[in-house]
Amino acid sequence: MNTNPGNRETGQTPLSPQSPQPPMISVRGLHKWFGELHVLRGIDLDVDRSEVVTVIGSSGSGKSTLLRCVNYLERPQKGRVAIGGKPVEDTEWAINAMRTKVGMVFQHFNLFPHMTVLGNVIEGPTQVLGKSKDEAVETARAYLDKVGLSDKVDVWPSQLSGGQKQRVAIARALAMEPEAILFDEPTSALDPELVGEVLAVMKELAAEGMTMVVVTHEMGFAREVADTVYFMDEGVILEQGTPEQVFGQPREDRTRAFLAQVL
């Protein structure tokens, strides 16, 4: 639900009503159980191209499970996920193809400890996309430079700060040249002084028009960068709207109570 008149800093005008595009990511009627625990209870969510969506809510509300179901790291038991208007089939081939279009950045980085920074970033392009090593290295160096880590290509993950590891993880996702990136609480494992360097990279990506879905506890980021904010509570989307609507004039009592605690 992108309410911007155009893509943030690109100057592009929106599509005319005569030439609609399907959402980049569309979720309909998504349910997920873990045993008897009903974690997602019929989630509907659309993300347009170049839109930044943030998902906020208390711990345990189902935010991270939602992202993991979109990326099929968890299999939803009911409902569907569509990418670019095409439903994702529950087959290994279809899921792997979807993941080349939709990248993911995790809370705890998930870097390969036995590979250098450069090795981590070129692994996907060479093994999944079939790029030559030279081409993958060129792309990896460009994205590592983009996230401010051009001097760390030969360093091991164990030698990096948490913020640096997360920026490598972002470069690794970008090196796959995805159409969208899912961020699962990308700053929650970081020391407070390192949060800003990761958010700065994410803000730059947003300004460049990257489609992003961000589960976050960083309310300032959600308020400043998001086009649409979804508030989740107990496995449902209780409220959605622009940052001005959700943060400034929330309709639901539960949203107001949550914001009163975190702001």
Sequence and secondary structure as in RCSB ss.txt:
>XXXX:A:sequence
MNTNPGNRETGQTPLSPQSPQPPMISVRGLHKWFGELHVLRGIDLDVDRSEVVTVIGSSGSGKSTLLRCVNYLER
PQKGRVAIGGKPVEDTEWAINAMRTKVGMVFQHFNLFPHMTVLGNVIEGPTQVLGKSKDEAVETARAYLDKVGLS
DKVDVWPSQLSGGQKQRVAIARALAMEPEAILFDEPTSALDPELVGEVLAVMKELAAEGMTMVVVTHEMGFAREV
ADTVYFMDEGVILEQGTPEQVFGQPREDRTRAFLAQVL
>XXXX:A:secstr
    SS TTT      TTS    SEEEEEEEEEETTEEEEEEEEEEE TT EEEEE  TTSSHHHHHHHHTTSS 
 SEEEEEETTEE  SSHHHHHHHHHHEEEE TT    TTS HHHHHHHHHHHTS   HHHHHHHHHHHHHHTT G
GGTT  GGGS HHHHHHHHHHHHHHT  SEEEEESTTTTS HHHHHHHHHHHHHHHHTT EEEEE S HHHHHHH
 SEEEEEETTEEEEEE HIIIIIS  SHHHHHHHHHH 
